[in-house]
């Protein structure tokens, strides 16, 4: 009989210490220390050190940098989930370095917050669930050495024209997460390949307009090609797709009650896409919702 669950318990605890120091009006320092206690697991001291620098000419411009030591213990599901858990998994360890710029501007009519961040990580024993070709299930495994680097861009804006409010949020991420493999293993065909289920390019845009309680919202999500197996075989990849959702609604109050009526159209352009192998997602669909709060 196939076992679908597990009965395992372990004790976990954490100690956390954080500090923030303003060296002068232009320079702020911050640091964090964390120590995890996990039964039967060796855990290192985790630290984060960061610095923020406000530009001398424009206080709206901030330069940021940080260094982080990473540690992630395999979860109970990773270790013991049946039938695919892997009790031999090692804990993830590594280092991450980040740097970026943020800029903010605002007045009574218009405000803007923007940020760009670049990062570089070296992670050892990266844990990832990989599909099993023989039975359709997935199992976790350790990648000996994974190099992750990328850029993230985020922009938020608000605009007020008479009694109409506009809100916008957009972000883009370039995420290169590559298996560096074991230098001694020349037969590792996944070496130098993007890890499964991590798109190289992704982004989304959210726009909202509101006037006297009436509102309209539009959301767009984009994903580049996503590989489902570690060999990056194009025949086993999810093709790029662009998801669009649109909703209109009205919120109002009566006595101590708050109401929100909303009509949402998901997958507005009837995109044909998958988020799991051999499982196509719904086409255009509709949702009518009424919220009552008090």
Rosetta blueprint (number, residue, H / E / L):
1 X L
2 X L
3 X L
4 X L
5 X L
6 X L
7 X L
8 X L
9 X L
10 X L
11 X L
12 X E
13 X E
14 X E
15 X E
16 X E
17 X E
18 X E
19 X E
20 X E
21 X E
22 X E
23 X E
24 X E
25 X L
26 X L
27 X E
28 X E
29 X E
30 X E
31 X E
32 X E
33 X E
34 X E
35 X E
36 X E
37 X E
38 X E
39 X L
40 X L
41 X E
42 X L
43 X L
44 X L
45 X E
46 X E
47 X E
48 X E
49 X E
50 X E
51 X E
52 X E
53 X E
54 X E
55 X L
56 X L
57 X L
58 X L
59 X L
60 X L
61 X E
62 X E
63 X E
64 X E
65 X E
66 X E
67 X E
68 X E
69 X E
70 X E
71 X E
72 X E
73 X L
74 X L
75 X L
76 X H
77 X H
78 X H
79 X H
80 X H
81 X L
82 X L
83 X L
84 X L
85 X L
86 X L
87 X L
88 X L
89 X L
90 X L
91 X L
92 X E
93 X E
94 X E
95 X E
96 X E
97 X E
98 X E
99 X E
100 X E
101 X E
102 X E
103 X E
104 X E
105 X E
106 X E
107 X L
108 X L
109 X L
110 X E
111 X E
112 X E
113 X E
114 X E
115 X E
116 X E
117 X E
118 X E
119 X E
120 X E
121 X E
122 X E
123 X E
124 X E
125 X E
126 X E
127 X E
128 X E
129 X E
130 X E
131 X E
132 X L
133 X L
134 X L
135 X L
136 X L
137 X L
138 X E
139 X E
140 X E
141 X E
142 X E
143 X E
144 X E
145 X E
146 X E
147 X E
148 X E
149 X E
150 X E
151 X E
152 X E
153 X E
154 X E
155 X E
156 X E
157 X E
158 X E
159 X E
160 X E
161 X E
162 X L
163 X L
164 X E
165 X E
166 X E
167 X E
168 X E
169 X E
170 X E
171 X E
172 X E
173 X E
174 X E
175 X E
176 X E
177 X E
178 X E
179 X E
180 X L
181 X L
182 X L
183 X L
184 X L
185 X L
186 X L
187 X L
188 X L
189 X L
190 X L
191 X L
192 X L
193 X L
194 X E
195 X L
196 X L
197 X L
198 X L
199 X L
200 X L
201 X E
202 X E
203 X E
204 X E
205 X E
206 X E
207 X E
208 X E
209 X E
210 X E
211 X E
212 X L
213 X L
214 X E
215 X E
216 X E
217 X E
218 X E
219 X E
220 X E
221 X E
222 X E
223 X E
224 X L
225 X L
226 X E
227 X E
228 X L
229 X L
230 X L
231 X L
232 X L
233 X L
234 X H
235 X H
236 X H
237 X E
238 X E
239 X L
240 X L
241 X E
242 X E
243 X E
244 X E
245 X E
246 X E
247 X E
248 X E
249 X E
250 X E
251 X E
252 X E
253 X E
254 X E
255 X L
256 X L
257 X E
258 X E
259 X E
260 X E
261 X E
262 X E
263 X E
264 X E
265 X E
266 X E
267 X L
268 X L
269 X L
270 X L
271 X L
272 X L
273 X L
274 X E
275 X E
276 X E
277 X L
278 X L
279 X E
280 X E
281 X L
282 X L
283 X L
284 X L
285 X E
286 X E
287 X E
288 X E
289 X E
290 X E
291 X E
292 X E
293 X E
294 X L
